[in-house]
Amino acid sequence: MREPTFLVLTALAEEPRHGYAVIEDVATMTSGRVRLRAGTLYAALDRLRVDGLIEVDREEVVQSRLRRYYRLTGAGEQSLAAESARLRLQATIAESRLRTRRTTLGGATA
């Protein structure tokens, strides 16, 4: 799973959100490191809907513009949980190897 997809699913895991709220939440989660562009976000949302990982929760009109809220589906929740577990395992392996490296090098970081 690509990082933007993971972050969009993560943003929707807490509660339904509209597109701009997803963009803001992703920026907050990543301390500004990832800034989704609207085109990227809406292409991802369309793909995630087709894949059955998200669905439209509701729509409302705000200042004469349609605001569509999306929510995670059961399949989306399972996919996000599986990817979280995969990333956790990879991080654990990396941390273990770094500890081994430090031990082998006698604490040196060269």
Secondary structure, DSSP 8 states (H G I E B T S, - for coil): --HHHHHHHHHHHHS-EEHHHHHHHHHHHTTTS----HHHHHHHHHHHHHTTSEEEEEEEEETTEEEEEEEE-HHHHHHHHHHHHHHHHHHHHHHHHHHHHHHHTTT---
